[in-house]
Amino acid sequence: MSRQRITSGELHARLVRAYLDARVVDCVSRCPMPDPIFRESHGDGEPNWYVRPSVFCPRHCHRVIADVVAKLGAVYDLDEPPRIAIMPAA
């Protein structure tokens, strides 16, 4: 099954929504969902994006984040970022 391609902003919004639905409400550190970062696909069924690892949270938010990333990673790929053309020096 191919993944749906969406923008980084759309993916982040979906990650945040899924995280807020799944996290422990009484987390006092208010752990944020990291931004998705584009990477070239490895071609082994992995998404073409990742998030930086979260810091340890005593309420296990880092585990919730990892679960959300795994679930949405199976569904979404990022649109490739625009390539910037480098002009040779004259």
C-alpha positions as CSV (number, residue, x, y, z in Angstrom):
1,M,0.0,0.0,0.0
2,S,1.4,3.4,-0.9
3,R,1.5,6.2,1.5
4,Q,-0.5,9.5,1.1
5,R,1.8,12.4,0.3
6,I,1.2,15.5,2.4
7,T,3.1,18.7,3.4
8,S,5.3,18.9,6.4
9,G,2.8,21.3,8.1
10,E,-0.1,18.9,7.4
11,L,1.8,16.0,8.8
12,H,2.9,17.9,11.9
13,A,-0.7,18.9,12.6
14,R,-1.8,15.2,12.3
15,L,1.0,14.1,14.5
16,V,0.1,16.6,17.2
17,R,-3.6,15.7,17.0
18,A,-2.9,12.0,17.4
19,Y,-0.4,12.7,20.2
20,L,-2.8,14.8,22.2
21,D,-5.5,12.1,21.8
22,A,-3.2,9.4,23.1
23,R,-1.0,11.1,25.7
24,V,-1.4,11.1,29.5
25,V,-3.3,14.2,30.5
26,D,-1.4,14.8,33.7
27,C,2.0,15.2,32.0
28,V,3.5,18.2,33.9
29,S,6.4,18.7,31.5
30,R,4.1,19.4,28.5
31,C,6.2,17.3,26.1
32,P,6.0,18.7,22.5
33,M,5.6,16.6,19.4
34,P,8.8,17.2,17.3
35,D,8.6,18.4,13.7
36,P,8.8,15.8,10.9
37,I,12.1,16.0,9.0
38,F,12.4,14.9,5.3
39,R,14.9,12.3,4.4
40,E,15.5,10.2,1.3
41,S,13.5,7.0,1.5
42,H,15.5,3.9,2.2
43,G,13.1,1.9,0.0
44,D,12.5,-0.7,2.7
45,G,9.0,0.2,3.6
46,E,10.1,3.1,5.8
47,P,8.6,6.6,5.5
48,N,10.6,9.4,3.9
49,W,10.5,11.3,7.2
50,Y,11.5,11.0,10.8
51,V,11.3,13.0,14.1
52,R,14.1,13.6,16.5
53,P,14.0,11.4,19.5
54,S,12.1,12.8,22.4
55,V,13.6,13.3,25.8
56,F,12.6,10.9,28.6
57,C,9.3,11.7,30.3
58,P,8.3,10.2,33.6
59,R,4.7,10.0,32.2
60,H,6.0,8.1,29.1
61,C,5.2,10.7,26.6
62,H,8.3,9.7,24.7
63,R,6.8,6.3,24.2
64,V,3.5,7.8,23.0
65,I,5.3,9.9,20.5
66,A,7.2,6.9,19.2
67,D,3.9,5.0,18.8
68,V,2.2,7.9,17.0
69,V,5.2,8.3,14.7
70,A,5.1,4.6,13.9
71,K,1.4,4.6,13.2
72,L,1.4,7.7,11.0
73,G,4.7,6.6,9.3
74,A,2.8,3.7,7.8
75,V,0.2,6.1,6.3
76,Y,2.0,9.3,5.2
77,D,5.0,10.4,3.2
78,L,6.2,14.0,2.9
79,D,6.1,15.9,-0.3
80,E,9.7,16.4,-1.3
81,P,11.0,19.8,-0.2
82,P,11.7,22.2,-3.1
83,R,15.2,21.9,-4.5
84,I,17.2,25.1,-4.6
85,A,19.2,25.6,-7.8
86,I,22.7,26.8,-7.2
87,M,23.9,29.2,-9.8
88,P,27.6,28.9,-10.8
89,A,29.7,31.9,-10.1
90,A,30.2,34.1,-13.2
